[in-house]
Amino acid sequence: MVLLDLTMPSMDCFEVARHLRNDSPGKPRMHIVALTGRGQEINRQETTAASFDGHLAKPANDVELREVLSAARRLLT
């Protein structure tokens, strides 16, 4: 699982997610979750459209983090 911030200094976060997805053919699907200060509905829609598997707004609480970890674990089984 990758926790990816949407605000990055040199590369667009959506480009990073595309690279992660495209650079692992034949491997299990990587679970990518946004962990960001951008918590507006438009930001959630953007990450959903970019095939992120989840979106956590900072500061993420332990219940939300456990939910995304459980979802990632289900993908592996």
PyMOL Python script that loads the backbone (N, CA, C, O; Angstrom):
from pymol import cmd

cmd.read_pdbstr("""\
ATOM      1  N   MET A   1       0.837  -1.168   0.000  1.00  0.00           N
ATOM      2  CA  MET A   1       0.000   0.000   0.000  1.00  0.00           C
ATOM      3  C   MET A   1       0.886   1.236   0.000  1.00  0.00           C
ATOM      4  O   MET A   1       1.923   1.276   0.663  1.00  0.00           O
ATOM      5  N   VAL A   2       0.461   2.239  -0.753  1.00  0.00           N
ATOM      6  CA  VAL A   2       1.183   3.503  -0.831  1.00  0.00           C
ATOM      7  C   VAL A   2       0.267   4.604  -0.312  1.00  0.00           C
ATOM      8  O   VAL A   2      -0.864   4.751  -0.774  1.00  0.00           O
ATOM      9  N   LEU A   3       0.765   5.375   0.651  1.00  0.00           N
ATOM     10  CA  LEU A   3       0.080   6.585   1.095  1.00  0.00           C
ATOM     11  C   LEU A   3       0.754   7.735   0.368  1.00  0.00           C
ATOM     12  O   LEU A   3       1.942   7.990   0.564  1.00  0.00           O
ATOM     13  N   LEU A   4       0.000   8.427  -0.468  1.00  0.00           N
ATOM     14  CA  LEU A   4       0.576   9.425  -1.370  1.00  0.00           C
ATOM     15  C   LEU A   4      -0.026  10.792  -1.106  1.00  0.00           C
ATOM     16  O   LEU A   4      -1.241  10.972  -1.177  1.00  0.00           O
ATOM     17  N   ASP A   5       0.837  11.754  -0.800  1.00  0.00           N
ATOM     18  CA  ASP A   5       0.366  13.129  -0.584  1.00  0.00           C
ATOM     19  C   ASP A   5       0.036  13.752  -1.926  1.00  0.00           C
ATOM     20  O   ASP A   5       0.726  13.504  -2.915  1.00  0.00           O
ATOM     21  N   LEU A   6      -1.005  14.552  -1.969  1.00  0.00           N
ATOM     22  CA  LEU A   6      -1.391  15.201  -3.222  1.00  0.00           C
ATOM     23  C   LEU A   6      -0.531  16.417  -3.529  1.00  0.00           C
ATOM     24  O   LEU A   6      -0.447  16.839  -4.682  1.00  0.00           O
ATOM     25  N   THR A   7       0.110  16.985  -2.514  1.00  0.00           N
ATOM     26  CA  THR A   7       0.959  18.154  -2.710  1.00  0.00           C
ATOM     27  C   THR A   7       2.411  17.710  -2.661  1.00  0.00           C
ATOM     28  O   THR A   7       2.958  17.418  -1.597  1.00  0.00           O
ATOM     29  N   MET A   8       3.020  17.666  -3.842  1.00  0.00           N
ATOM     30  CA  MET A   8       4.406  17.215  -3.946  1.00  0.00           C
ATOM     31  C   MET A   8       5.226  18.301  -4.632  1.00  0.00           C
ATOM     32  O   MET A   8       4.707  19.002  -5.501  1.00  0.00           O
ATOM     33  N   PRO A   9       6.504  18.455  -4.257  1.00  0.00           N
ATOM     34  CA  PRO A   9       7.293  19.566  -4.774  1.00  0.00           C
ATOM     35  C   PRO A   9       7.676  19.477  -6.244  1.00  0.00           C
ATOM     36  O   PRO A   9       7.737  20.509  -6.913  1.00  0.00           O
ATOM     37  N   SER A  10       7.936  18.292  -6.770  1.00  0.00           N
ATOM     38  CA  SER A  10       8.470  18.261  -8.127  1.00  0.00           C
ATOM     39  C   SER A  10       7.639  17.463  -9.119  1.00  0.00           C
ATOM     40  O   SER A  10       7.673  17.757 -10.314  1.00  0.00           O
ATOM     41  N   MET A  11       6.896  16.467  -8.664  1.00  0.00           N
ATOM     42  CA  MET A  11       6.114  15.654  -9.591  1.00  0.00           C
ATOM     43  C   MET A  11       4.655  15.685  -9.164  1.00  0.00           C
ATOM     44  O   MET A  11       4.345  15.649  -7.974  1.00  0.00           O
ATOM     45  N   ASP A  12       3.774  15.751 -10.132  1.00  0.00           N
ATOM     46  CA  ASP A  12       2.350  15.725  -9.874  1.00  0.00           C
ATOM     47  C   ASP A  12       1.954  14.383  -9.251  1.00  0.00           C
ATOM     48  O   ASP A  12       2.352  13.330  -9.749  1.00  0.00           O
ATOM     49  N   CYS A  13       1.187  14.412  -8.181  1.00  0.00           N
ATOM     50  CA  CYS A  13       0.800  13.185  -7.476  1.00  0.00           C
ATOM     51  C   CYS A  13       0.034  12.218  -8.377  1.00  0.00           C
ATOM     52  O   CYS A  13       0.147  11.002  -8.218  1.00  0.00           O
ATOM     53  N   PHE A  14      -0.733  12.742  -9.307  1.00  0.00           N
ATOM     54  CA  PHE A  14      -1.496  11.887 -10.205  1.00  0.00           C
ATOM     55  C   PHE A  14      -0.557  11.176 -11.190  1.00  0.00           C
ATOM     56  O   PHE A  14      -0.812  10.041 -11.595  1.00  0.00           O
ATOM     57  N   GLU A  15       0.517  11.848 -11.562  1.00  0.00           N
ATOM     58  CA  GLU A  15       1.537  11.236 -12.419  1.00  0.00           C
ATOM     59  C   GLU A  15       2.252  10.115 -11.664  1.00  0.00           C
ATOM     60  O   GLU A  15       2.530   9.059 -12.233  1.00  0.00           O
ATOM     61  N   VAL A  16       2.544  10.340 -10.401  1.00  0.00           N
ATOM     62  CA  VAL A  16       3.179   9.304  -9.582  1.00  0.00           C
ATOM     63  C   VAL A  16       2.265   8.078  -9.518  1.00  0.00           C
ATOM     64  O   VAL A  16       2.728   6.950  -9.689  1.00  0.00           O
ATOM     65  N   ALA A  17       0.983   8.294  -9.276  1.00  0.00           N
ATOM     66  CA  ALA A  17       0.033   7.180  -9.202  1.00  0.00           C
ATOM     67  C   ALA A  17      -0.018   6.420 -10.526  1.00  0.00           C
ATOM     68  O   ALA A  17      -0.063   5.190 -10.525  1.00  0.00           O
ATOM     69  N   ARG A  18      -0.013   7.133 -11.654  1.00  0.00           N
ATOM     70  CA  ARG A  18      -0.012   6.469 -12.963  1.00  0.00           C
ATOM     71  C   ARG A  18       1.248   5.621 -13.139  1.00  0.00           C
ATOM     72  O   ARG A  18       1.178   4.487 -13.611  1.00  0.00           O
ATOM     73  N   HIS A  19       2.406   6.180 -12.754  1.00  0.00           N
ATOM     74  CA  HIS A  19       3.659   5.426 -12.858  1.00  0.00           C
ATOM     75  C   HIS A  19       3.615   4.169 -11.993  1.00  0.00           C
ATOM     76  O   HIS A  19       4.034   3.096 -12.427  1.00  0.00           O
ATOM     77  N   LEU A  20       3.111   4.304 -10.778  1.00  0.00           N
ATOM     78  CA  LEU A  20       3.035   3.145  -9.888  1.00  0.00           C
ATOM     79  C   LEU A  20       2.145   2.054 -10.473  1.00  0.00           C
ATOM     80  O   LEU A  20       2.467   0.870 -10.379  1.00  0.00           O
ATOM     81  N   ARG A  21       1.045   2.445 -11.067  1.00  0.00           N
ATOM     82  CA  ARG A  21       0.126   1.472 -11.662  1.00  0.00           C
ATOM     83  C   ARG A  21       0.723   0.838 -12.919  1.00  0.00           C
ATOM     84  O   ARG A  21       0.627  -0.375 -13.109  1.00  0.00           O
ATOM     85  N   ASN A  22       1.340   1.655 -13.776  1.00  0.00           N
ATOM     86  CA  ASN A  22       1.834   1.171 -15.064  1.00  0.00           C
ATOM     87  C   ASN A  22       3.168   0.441 -14.981  1.00  0.00           C
ATOM     88  O   ASN A  22       3.489  -0.356 -15.863  1.00  0.00           O
ATOM     89  N   ASP A  23       3.949   0.699 -13.936  1.00  0.00           N
ATOM     90  CA  ASP A  23       5.278   0.095 -13.828  1.00  0.00           C
ATOM     91  C   ASP A  23       5.269  -1.253 -13.117  1.00  0.00           C
ATOM     92  O   ASP A  23       6.329  -1.795 -12.803  1.00  0.00           O
ATOM     93  N   SER A  24       4.088  -1.796 -12.861  1.00  0.00           N
ATOM     94  CA  SER A  24       4.059  -3.082 -12.156  1.00  0.00           C
ATOM     95  C   SER A  24       3.156  -4.104 -12.851  1.00  0.00           C
ATOM     96  O   SER A  24       2.337  -4.750 -12.198  1.00  0.00           O
ATOM     97  N   PRO A  25       3.302  -4.254 -14.186  1.00  0.00           N
ATOM     98  CA  PRO A  25       2.483  -5.259 -14.862  1.00  0.00           C
ATOM     99  C   PRO A  25       2.848  -6.666 -14.383  1.00  0.00           C
ATOM    100  O   PRO A  25       4.014  -6.969 -14.134  1.00  0.00           O
ATOM    101  N   GLY A  26       1.838  -7.507 -14.263  1.00  0.00           N
ATOM    102  CA  GLY A  26       2.057  -8.871 -13.818  1.00  0.00           C
ATOM    103  C   GLY A  26       2.189  -9.019 -12.311  1.00  0.00           C
ATOM    104  O   GLY A  26       2.291 -10.137 -11.805  1.00  0.00           O
ATOM    105  N   LYS A  27       2.186  -7.904 -11.589  1.00  0.00           N
ATOM    106  CA  LYS A  27       2.271  -7.930 -10.131  1.00  0.00           C
ATOM    107  C   LYS A  27       0.884  -7.644  -9.566  1.00  0.00           C
ATOM    108  O   LYS A  27       0.026  -7.106 -10.266  1.00  0.00           O
ATOM    109  N   PRO A  28       0.662  -8.002  -8.302  1.00  0.00           N
ATOM    110  CA  PRO A  28      -0.637  -7.673  -7.698  1.00  0.00           C
ATOM    111  C   PRO A  28      -0.895  -6.172  -7.752  1.00  0.00           C
ATOM    112  O   PRO A  28       0.030  -5.365  -7.672  1.00  0.00           O
ATOM    113  N   ARG A  29      -2.151  -5.819  -7.886  1.00  0.00           N
ATOM    114  CA  ARG A  29      -2.533  -4.403  -7.975  1.00  0.00           C
ATOM    115  C   ARG A  29      -2.125  -3.667  -6.705  1.00  0.00           C
ATOM    116  O   ARG A  29      -2.439  -4.100  -5.596  1.00  0.00           O
ATOM    117  N   MET A  30      -1.423  -2.549  -6.880  1.00  0.00           N
ATOM    118  CA  MET A  30      -0.983  -1.749  -5.761  1.00  0.00           C
ATOM    119  C   MET A  30      -2.157  -0.924  -5.225  1.00  0.00           C
ATOM    120  O   MET A  30      -2.923  -0.353  -6.000  1.00  0.00           O
ATOM    121  N   HIS A  31      -2.291  -0.866  -3.927  1.00  0.00           N
ATOM    122  CA  HIS A  31      -3.344  -0.097  -3.263  1.00  0.00           C
ATOM    123  C   HIS A  31      -2.786   1.297  -2.993  1.00  0.00           C
ATOM    124  O   HIS A  31      -1.850   1.444  -2.207  1.00  0.00           O
ATOM    125  N   ILE A  32      -3.353   2.330  -3.637  1.00  0.00           N
ATOM    126  CA  ILE A  32      -2.851   3.700  -3.499  1.00  0.00           C
ATOM    127  C   ILE A  32      -3.915   4.548  -2.815  1.00  0.00           C
ATOM    128  O   ILE A  32      -5.058   4.623  -3.266  1.00  0.00           O
ATOM    129  N   VAL A  33      -3.513   5.188  -1.708  1.00  0.00           N
ATOM    130  CA  VAL A  33      -4.416   6.014  -0.919  1.00  0.00           C
ATOM    131  C   VAL A  33      -3.825   7.410  -0.802  1.00  0.00           C
ATOM    132  O   VAL A  33      -2.649   7.568  -0.475  1.00  0.00           O
ATOM    133  N   ALA A  34      -4.644   8.422  -1.072  1.00  0.00           N
ATOM    134  CA  ALA A  34      -4.215   9.810  -0.873  1.00  0.00           C
ATOM    135  C   ALA A  34      -4.238  10.104   0.624  1.00  0.00           C
ATOM    136  O   ALA A  34      -5.219   9.804   1.304  1.00  0.00           O
ATOM    137  N   LEU A  35      -3.173  10.683   1.129  1.00  0.00           N
ATOM    138  CA  LEU A  35      -3.099  11.164   2.510  1.00  0.00           C
ATOM    139  C   LEU A  35      -2.679  12.621   2.399  1.00  0.00           C
ATOM    140  O   LEU A  35      -1.515  12.919   2.131  1.00  0.00           O
ATOM    141  N   THR A  36      -3.624  13.522   2.604  1.00  0.00           N
ATOM    142  CA  THR A  36      -3.409  14.896   2.197  1.00  0.00           C
ATOM    143  C   THR A  36      -4.171  15.891   3.064  1.00  0.00           C
ATOM    144  O   THR A  36      -5.109  15.536   3.777  1.00  0.00           O
ATOM    145  N   GLY A  37      -3.749  17.122   2.983  1.00  0.00           N
ATOM    146  CA  GLY A  37      -4.478  18.211   3.625  1.00  0.00           C
ATOM    147  C   GLY A  37      -5.661  18.669   2.790  1.00  0.00           C
ATOM    148  O   GLY A  37      -6.470  19.478   3.244  1.00  0.00           O
ATOM    149  N   ARG A  38      -5.763  18.158   1.582  1.00  0.00           N
ATOM    150  CA  ARG A  38      -6.872  18.519   0.686  1.00  0.00           C
ATOM    151  C   ARG A  38      -8.052  17.574   0.938  1.00  0.00           C
ATOM    152  O   ARG A  38      -8.076  16.447   0.444  1.00  0.00           O
ATOM    153  N   GLY A  39      -9.025  18.053   1.713  1.00  0.00           N
ATOM    154  CA  GLY A  39     -10.133  17.193   2.096  1.00  0.00           C
ATOM    155  C   GLY A  39     -11.480  17.577   1.521  1.00  0.00           C
ATOM    156  O   GLY A  39     -12.510  17.055   1.949  1.00  0.00           O
ATOM    157  N   GLN A  40     -11.485  18.479   0.562  1.00  0.00           N
ATOM    158  CA  GLN A  40     -12.745  18.911  -0.044  1.00  0.00           C
ATOM    159  C   GLN A  40     -13.316  17.804  -0.932  1.00  0.00           C
ATOM    160  O   GLN A  40     -12.584  16.923  -1.380  1.00  0.00           O
ATOM    161  N   GLU A  41     -14.597  17.853  -1.177  1.00  0.00           N
ATOM    162  CA  GLU A  41     -15.252  16.852  -2.030  1.00  0.00           C
ATOM    163  C   GLU A  41     -14.635  16.824  -3.430  1.00  0.00           C
ATOM    164  O   GLU A  41     -14.493  15.749  -4.012  1.00  0.00           O
ATOM    165  N   ILE A  42     -14.270  17.977  -3.979  1.00  0.00           N
ATOM    166  CA  ILE A  42     -13.665  18.020  -5.313  1.00  0.00           C
ATOM    167  C   ILE A  42     -12.347  17.242  -5.317  1.00  0.00           C
ATOM    168  O   ILE A  42     -12.017  16.586  -6.305  1.00  0.00           O
ATOM    169  N   ASN A  43     -11.590  17.314  -4.211  1.00  0.00           N
ATOM    170  CA  ASN A  43     -10.327  16.569  -4.115  1.00  0.00           C
ATOM    171  C   ASN A  43     -10.579  15.069  -4.072  1.00  0.00           C
ATOM    172  O   ASN A  43      -9.833  14.297  -4.674  1.00  0.00           O
ATOM    173  N   ARG A  44     -11.607  14.661  -3.377  1.00  0.00           N
ATOM    174  CA  ARG A  44     -11.978  13.242  -3.318  1.00  0.00           C
ATOM    175  C   ARG A  44     -12.423  12.747  -4.695  1.00  0.00           C
ATOM    176  O   ARG A  44     -12.112  11.624  -5.093  1.00  0.00           O
ATOM    177  N   GLN A  45     -13.145  13.589  -5.403  1.00  0.00           N
ATOM    178  CA  GLN A  45     -13.572  13.221  -6.759  1.00  0.00           C
ATOM    179  C   GLN A  45     -12.377  13.077  -7.686  1.00  0.00           C
ATOM    180  O   GLN A  45     -12.348  12.178  -8.528  1.00  0.00           O
ATOM    181  N   GLU A  46     -11.388  13.956  -7.540  1.00  0.00           N
ATOM    182  CA  GLU A  46     -10.177  13.889  -8.367  1.00  0.00           C
ATOM    183  C   GLU A  46      -9.408  12.586  -8.119  1.00  0.00           C
ATOM    184  O   GLU A  46      -8.958  11.939  -9.065  1.00  0.00           O
ATOM    185  N   THR A  47      -9.260  12.206  -6.849  1.00  0.00           N
ATOM    186  CA  THR A  47      -8.512  10.987  -6.563  1.00  0.00           C
ATOM    187  C   THR A  47      -9.286   9.755  -7.018  1.00  0.00           C
ATOM    188  O   THR A  47      -8.688   8.785  -7.482  1.00  0.00           O
ATOM    189  N   THR A  48     -10.599   9.784  -6.889  1.00  0.00           N
ATOM    190  CA  THR A  48     -11.415   8.671  -7.382  1.00  0.00           C
ATOM    191  C   THR A  48     -11.270   8.549  -8.892  1.00  0.00           C
ATOM    192  O   THR A  48     -11.093   7.448  -9.413  1.00  0.00           O
ATOM    193  N   ALA A  49     -11.345   9.674  -9.596  1.00  0.00           N
ATOM    194  CA  ALA A  49     -11.212   9.664 -11.057  1.00  0.00           C
ATOM    195  C   ALA A  49      -9.826   9.186 -11.497  1.00  0.00           C
ATOM    196  O   ALA A  49      -9.677   8.631 -12.585  1.00  0.00           O
ATOM    197  N   ALA A  50      -8.819   9.401 -10.657  1.00  0.00           N
ATOM    198  CA  ALA A  50      -7.449   8.989 -10.982  1.00  0.00           C
ATOM    199  C   ALA A  50      -7.145   7.573 -10.478  1.00  0.00           C
ATOM    200  O   ALA A  50      -5.985   7.165 -10.441  1.00  0.00           O
ATOM    201  N   SER A  51      -8.167   6.838 -10.098  1.00  0.00           N
ATOM    202  CA  SER A  51      -8.044   5.436  -9.659  1.00  0.00           C
ATOM    203  C   SER A  51      -7.315   5.241  -8.341  1.00  0.00           C
ATOM    204  O   SER A  51      -6.741   4.179  -8.105  1.00  0.00           O
ATOM    205  N   PHE A  52      -7.331   6.257  -7.475  1.00  0.00           N
ATOM    206  CA  PHE A  52      -6.841   6.042  -6.121  1.00  0.00           C
ATOM    207  C   PHE A  52      -7.836   5.121  -5.429  1.00  0.00           C
ATOM    208  O   PHE A  52      -9.022   5.127  -5.760  1.00  0.00           O
ATOM    209  N   ASP A  53      -7.367   4.338  -4.481  1.00  0.00           N
ATOM    210  CA  ASP A  53      -8.231   3.395  -3.776  1.00  0.00           C
ATOM    211  C   ASP A  53      -8.846   3.983  -2.517  1.00  0.00           C
ATOM    212  O   ASP A  53      -9.740   3.382  -1.921  1.00  0.00           O
ATOM    213  N   GLY A  54      -8.379   5.138  -2.116  1.00  0.00           N
ATOM    214  CA  GLY A  54      -8.920   5.789  -0.930  1.00  0.00           C
ATOM    215  C   GLY A  54      -8.413   7.205  -0.827  1.00  0.00           C
ATOM    216  O   GLY A  54      -7.521   7.619  -1.567  1.00  0.00           O
ATOM    217  N   HIS A  55      -8.998   7.953   0.110  1.00  0.00           N
ATOM    218  CA  HIS A  55      -8.628   9.352   0.298  1.00  0.00           C
ATOM    219  C   HIS A  55      -8.753   9.660   1.786  1.00  0.00           C
ATOM    220  O   HIS A  55      -9.854   9.624   2.337  1.00  0.00           O
ATOM    221  N   LEU A  56      -7.641   9.961   2.433  1.00  0.00           N
ATOM    222  CA  LEU A  56      -7.638  10.344   3.834  1.00  0.00           C
ATOM    223  C   LEU A  56      -7.199  11.796   3.950  1.00  0.00           C
ATOM    224  O   LEU A  56      -6.176  12.188   3.389  1.00  0.00           O
ATOM    225  N   ALA A  57      -7.975  12.594   4.681  1.00  0.00           N
ATOM    226  CA  ALA A  57      -7.601  13.978   4.932  1.00  0.00           C
ATOM    227  C   ALA A  57      -6.783  14.031   6.219  1.00  0.00           C
ATOM    228  O   ALA A  57      -7.109  13.372   7.206  1.00  0.00           O
ATOM    229  N   LYS A  58      -5.717  14.825   6.191  1.00  0.00           N
ATOM    230  CA  LYS A  58      -4.875  14.994   7.375  1.00  0.00           C
ATOM    231  C   LYS A  58      -5.596  15.883   8.381  1.00  0.00           C
ATOM    232  O   LYS A  58      -6.279  16.824   7.978  1.00  0.00           O
ATOM    233  N   PRO A  59      -5.469  15.623   9.631  1.00  0.00           N
ATOM    234  CA  PRO A  59      -4.840  14.442  10.200  1.00  0.00           C
ATOM    235  C   PRO A  59      -5.812  13.262  10.146  1.00  0.00           C
ATOM    236  O   PRO A  59      -6.952  13.368  10.599  1.00  0.00           O
ATOM    237  N   ALA A  60      -5.364  12.165   9.602  1.00  0.00           N
ATOM    238  CA  ALA A  60      -6.200  10.965   9.522  1.00  0.00           C
ATOM    239  C   ALA A  60      -6.291  10.352  10.914  1.00  0.00           C
ATOM    240  O   ALA A  60      -5.311  10.296  11.657  1.00  0.00           O
ATOM    241  N   ASN A  61      -7.496   9.894  11.245  1.00  0.00           N
ATOM    242  CA  ASN A  61      -7.613   9.251  12.557  1.00  0.00           C
ATOM    243  C   ASN A  61      -7.376   7.753  12.427  1.00  0.00           C
ATOM    244  O   ASN A  61      -7.344   7.213  11.322  1.00  0.00           O
ATOM    245  N   ASP A  62      -7.212   7.097  13.551  1.00  0.00           N
ATOM    246  CA  ASP A  62      -6.852   5.678  13.523  1.00  0.00           C
ATOM    247  C   ASP A  62      -7.953   4.803  12.931  1.00  0.00           C
ATOM    248  O   ASP A  62      -7.653   3.768  12.336  1.00  0.00           O
ATOM    249  N   VAL A  63      -9.213   5.187  13.078  1.00  0.00           N
ATOM    250  CA  VAL A  63     -10.313   4.399  12.512  1.00  0.00           C
ATOM    251  C   VAL A  63     -10.242   4.429  10.987  1.00  0.00           C
ATOM    252  O   VAL A  63     -10.368   3.389  10.340  1.00  0.00           O
ATOM    253  N   GLU A  64     -10.043   5.610  10.411  1.00  0.00           N
ATOM    254  CA  GLU A  64      -9.939   5.734   8.950  1.00  0.00           C
ATOM    255  C   GLU A  64      -8.741   4.962   8.418  1.00  0.00           C
ATOM    256  O   GLU A  64      -8.838   4.277   7.399  1.00  0.00           O
ATOM    257  N   LEU A  65      -7.615   5.072   9.107  1.00  0.00           N
ATOM    258  CA  LEU A  65      -6.416   4.373   8.664  1.00  0.00           C
ATOM    259  C   LEU A  65      -6.605   2.861   8.722  1.00  0.00           C
ATOM    260  O   LEU A  65      -6.172   2.148   7.817  1.00  0.00           O
ATOM    261  N   ARG A  66      -7.237   2.376   9.764  1.00  0.00           N
ATOM    262  CA  ARG A  66      -7.511   0.939   9.863  1.00  0.00           C
ATOM    263  C   ARG A  66      -8.418   0.468   8.729  1.00  0.00           C
ATOM    264  O   ARG A  66      -8.241  -0.634   8.211  1.00  0.00           O
ATOM    265  N   GLU A  67      -9.388   1.295   8.341  1.00  0.00           N
ATOM    266  CA  GLU A  67     -10.292   0.933   7.250  1.00  0.00           C
ATOM    267  C   GLU A  67      -9.541   0.769   5.931  1.00  0.00           C
ATOM    268  O   GLU A  67      -9.779  -0.196   5.205  1.00  0.00           O
ATOM    269  N   VAL A  68      -8.634   1.699   5.610  1.00  0.00           N
ATOM    270  CA  VAL A  68      -7.899   1.573   4.351  1.00  0.00           C
ATOM    271  C   VAL A  68      -6.905   0.417   4.404  1.00  0.00           C
ATOM    272  O   VAL A  68      -6.657  -0.232   3.388  1.00  0.00           O
ATOM    273  N   LEU A  69      -6.338   0.156   5.571  1.00  0.00           N
ATOM    274  CA  LEU A  69      -5.443  -1.003   5.711  1.00  0.00           C
ATOM    275  C   LEU A  69      -6.214  -2.308   5.533  1.00  0.00           C
ATOM    276  O   LEU A  69      -5.717  -3.247   4.911  1.00  0.00           O
ATOM    277  N   SER A  70      -7.418  -2.366   6.077  1.00  0.00           N
ATOM    278  CA  SER A  70      -8.247  -3.565   5.912  1.00  0.00           C
ATOM    279  C   SER A  70      -8.632  -3.767   4.458  1.00  0.00           C
ATOM    280  O   SER A  70      -8.635  -4.895   3.966  1.00  0.00           O
ATOM    281  N   ALA A  71      -8.960  -2.679   3.765  1.00  0.00           N
ATOM    282  CA  ALA A  71      -9.305  -2.776   2.344  1.00  0.00           C
ATOM    283  C   ALA A  71      -8.118  -3.286   1.540  1.00  0.00           C
ATOM    284  O   ALA A  71      -8.289  -4.109   0.641  1.00  0.00           O
ATOM    285  N   ALA A  72      -6.925  -2.811   1.851  1.00  0.00           N
ATOM    286  CA  ALA A  72      -5.717  -3.266   1.149  1.00  0.00           C
ATOM    287  C   ALA A  72      -5.461  -4.741   1.441  1.00  0.00           C
ATOM    288  O   ALA A  72      -5.091  -5.495   0.541  1.00  0.00           O
ATOM    289  N   ARG A  73      -5.651  -5.146   2.659  1.00  0.00           N
ATOM    290  CA  ARG A  73      -5.445  -6.542   3.024  1.00  0.00           C
ATOM    291  C   ARG A  73      -6.412  -7.457   2.273  1.00  0.00           C
ATOM    292  O   ARG A  73      -6.030  -8.548   1.849  1.00  0.00           O
ATOM    293  N   ARG A  74      -7.655  -7.020   2.107  1.00  0.00           N
ATOM    294  CA  ARG A  74      -8.647  -7.830   1.368  1.00  0.00           C
ATOM    295  C   ARG A  74      -8.219  -8.034  -0.083  1.00  0.00           C
ATOM    296  O   ARG A  74      -8.526  -9.070  -0.672  1.00  0.00           O
ATOM    297  N   LEU A  75      -7.524  -7.075  -0.663  1.00  0.00           N
ATOM    298  CA  LEU A  75      -7.042  -7.224  -2.035  1.00  0.00           C
ATOM    299  C   LEU A  75      -5.997  -8.326  -2.150  1.00  0.00           C
ATOM    300  O   LEU A  75      -5.859  -8.951  -3.203  1.00  0.00           O
ATOM    301  N   LEU A  76      -5.272  -8.561  -1.084  1.00  0.00           N
ATOM    302  CA  LEU A  76      -4.198  -9.546  -1.100  1.00  0.00           C
ATOM    303  C   LEU A  76      -4.686 -10.969  -0.886  1.00  0.00           C
ATOM    304  O   LEU A  76      -3.962 -11.923  -1.167  1.00  0.00           O
ATOM    305  N   THR A  77      -5.892 -11.115  -0.397  1.00  0.00           N
ATOM    306  CA  THR A  77      -6.390 -12.459  -0.103  1.00  0.00           C
ATOM    307  C   THR A  77      -7.267 -12.989  -1.208  1.00  0.00           C
ATOM    308  O   THR A  77      -7.768 -14.110  -1.115  1.00  0.00           O
TER     309      THR A  77
END
""", "prot")
cmd.dss("prot")
cmd.show_as("cartoon", "prot")
cmd.util.cbc("prot")
cmd.orient("prot")
